[in-house]
Amino acid sequence: MSHFNYRKFFRSFVYAFRGLRRLIQTEQNAKVHALAAVMVGILAVAFHLHAVEAAVLFFAVVLVFAIEITNTAIEKLLDLVHPESHSQIAYIKDALAGAVLIAVIIAVIVALLVFYPHIVAIVEKRS
């Protein structure tokens, strides 16, 4: 059995956080997703969401980020391997963008389903 390398393990976290920082600094869509995630977090606290509601929202936000990260990484790799325009590369990039779009649509639907009853309750209290 091999010895567990703690230094290598913790270094992987440094690389991961560096990648997230670079992504948010350089990719416009990642900035938009990060802002949306912060807004969802603020609303979750403001509406005192139940743990299950918050967890569902959290997973929806994480899904968007995970697919956006994958999209960006594969796009960067494709640009490196095949910098000139090619119909198959364009097809792959479009499919990746479609995956991000689906995740965003799902996240928006989840957010609407979670927040709608809370918004209705506030409006009814004021009526």
Secondary structure, DSSP 8 states (H G I E B T S, - for coil): -----HHHHHHHHHHHHHHHHHHHHH-HHHHHHHHHHHHHHHHHHHTT--HHHHHHHHHHHHHHHHHHHHHHHHHHHHHHH--S--HHHHHHHHHHHHHHHHHHHHHHHHHHHHHHHHHHHHHHHH-
